Amino acid sequence: MKIEAVAFIWDGGAMIPLDRYRGLASRQFRPGVEYALIPHRERSDAAHGLYFKAVQLAWKNLPEDMAARFPTAEHLRKWCLVKEHYADEHSMLCANEAQAQSTAVLARALDGYAIIQINGPIVTVWTAKSQSRHAMGHEMFTESMNKTLERMADMLGISSQQLTEEAKSAMTRQGTA
């Protein structure tokens, strides 16, 4: 059973679930059983917005020889996530190369952002992990954000700090900072 997050308050002697989580807590946890608690840090809306502004900016400034490869900023972001290993990988052994080609076409139809490789009868599909608040906690989001921005900045021939500063400036000009 997957354990869902439950918000608690420390009363000085025990962790007490918030009222809205009491039912969930009683279904998931048993008296007398030891559970490890990990503090949860929520990601900030400002960091989230800045990241997506930087991705958009990086995409708009790609060199011409790269621009055609990434029709949208989302294609660029997901490609970078895969390249930085924030991805799920699935390999399929097909009966022959023709079936591998058909399987790759199906995989593309299921996820237009996937990276697909055909090697003889083997099709490997990489799909980017979601960076949604639900899918990635603060630490993993920050790590994936930094790595993807570094990759994008490298593609532009600048530092990730420069890319982030440009995004901050763009947000300030637009009044979204």
C-alpha positions in Angstrom: 0.0 0.0 0.0 1.3 3.4 -0.9 1.4 5.8 2.1 0.0 9.2 1.4 1.3 12.4 3.1 -0.4 13.4 6.3 0.1 16.7 8.0 0.8 16.6 11.7 1.3 19.0 14.5 3.9 18.3 17.2 2.3 18.9 20.6 5.5 18.5 22.6 5.0 14.8 23.2 3.3 13.4 20.2 2.5 14.0 16.5 -1.2 14.8 16.2 -2.7 14.6 12.7 -4.6 17.7 11.5 -8.4 17.1 11.6 -8.7 16.8 7.9 -6.1 14.0 7.9 -7.3 12.0 10.9 -9.2 9.4 8.8 -6.3 8.9 6.4 -3.9 8.6 9.3 -6.0 6.0 11.0 -6.2 3.9 7.8 -2.4 4.1 7.1 -0.8 4.0 10.5 -1.0 1.5 13.3 -0.6 2.2 17.1 2.7 0.9 18.4 4.4 0.8 15.0 7.5 3.0 14.4 7.3 5.4 11.5 10.1 7.8 10.3 9.0 11.4 9.7 10.7 13.6 7.1 10.1 17.3 7.2 8.4 18.5 4.0 9.4 21.7 2.3 7.0 23.1 -0.2 8.5 24.6 -3.3 7.9 28.3 -3.7 5.7 29.7 -6.5 8.5 32.2 -7.2 11.1 29.5 -7.9 8.6 27.5 -9.9 7.7 30.5 -12.1 11.3 31.6 -12.5 12.2 28.1 -13.7 9.5 28.0 -16.4 10.4 31.6 -17.5 14.0 30.5 -17.9 13.0 27.4 -19.9 10.9 29.6 -22.2 13.8 32.1 -22.6 16.2 29.3 -23.3 13.9 27.9 -26.0 13.4 31.3 -27.6 17.2 31.8 -27.8 18.3 28.4 -29.1 20.7 28.5 -32.0 19.0 27.9 -35.4 20.7 24.5 -35.8 18.9 23.3 -32.6 15.7 25.2 -32.8 14.0 22.9 -35.3 14.6 19.9 -33.0 12.5 21.5 -30.2 9.1 22.8 -31.6 8.1 24.1 -28.1 9.7 25.0 -24.8 8.0 21.9 -23.4 9.9 19.7 -25.8 13.1 21.3 -24.7 12.3 20.9 -21.0 11.3 17.3 -21.3 14.3 16.4 -23.5 16.6 18.0 -20.9 14.9 16.1 -18.1 15.5 12.8 -19.9 19.1 13.7 -20.7 19.6 14.5 -17.0 18.1 11.1 -16.0 14.8 12.4 -14.6 13.0 9.9 -16.8 11.4 6.5 -16.9 13.0 4.0 -19.3 11.1 1.2 -21.0 12.6 -1.3 -23.4 10.6 -3.6 -25.6 11.9 -6.6 -27.5 9.9 -6.9 -30.7 9.7 -9.9 -33.1 11.6 -8.1 -35.8 12.7 -4.6 -37.0 9.4 -3.9 -38.8 7.5 -4.5 -35.6 10.1 -2.3 -33.7 9.3 0.5 -36.2 5.5 0.1 -35.6 6.1 0.0 -31.8 8.1 3.2 -32.0 5.3 4.9 -34.0 2.8 3.8 -31.3 5.1 5.1 -28.5 5.4 8.4 -30.3 1.6 8.6 -30.5 1.3 7.9 -26.8 3.9 10.6 -25.8 5.0 13.2 -28.3 7.8 14.3 -26.0 9.4 10.8 -25.5 12.8 10.0 -26.7 12.7 6.8 -28.7 15.6 4.7 -29.9 15.4 1.7 -32.2 18.2 -0.8 -32.1 17.4 -3.7 -34.3 14.3 -5.4 -32.8 14.6 -3.4 -29.5 12.7 -0.2 -28.9 13.7 1.9 -25.9 11.5 4.7 -24.8 12.4 7.4 -22.3 9.7 9.6 -20.9 10.4 12.7 -18.7 9.4 12.5 -15.1 6.7 15.0 -14.1 7.9 18.1 -12.2 4.5 18.7 -10.8 4.2 19.5 -7.1 2.6 16.2 -6.5 5.2 14.2 -8.4 8.4 15.9 -7.2 9.1 17.3 -3.8 11.1 20.4 -3.1 14.5 18.7 -3.1 14.1 16.7 -6.3 12.5 19.6 -8.1 15.3 21.9 -7.2 17.9 19.3 -8.3 16.1 18.6 -11.6 15.6 22.3 -12.2 19.3 23.1 -11.7 20.5 20.3 -13.9 18.1 21.1 -16.7 18.9 24.8 -16.6 22.6 24.0 -16.7 22.1 21.8 -19.8 20.0 24.6 -21.5 22.6 27.2 -20.6 25.3 25.0 -22.1 23.3 24.8 -25.3 23.2 28.6 -25.4 26.8 29.0 -24.5 26.1 30.9 -21.2 26.1 30.0 -17.5 22.9 28.8 -15.8 23.3 31.9 -13.5 23.1 34.1 -16.6 20.0 32.3 -17.9 18.4 32.7 -14.5 19.2 36.4 -14.2 17.8 37.0 -17.7 14.6 35.2 -16.7 14.4 37.3 -13.5 14.8 40.5 -15.6 12.1 39.3 -18.1 9.7 38.6 -15.2 10.4 42.1 -13.7 9.8 43.8 -17.0 6.5 41.8 -17.4 5.5 42.6 -13.8 5.4 38.9 -12.8 8.3 38.9 -10.3 
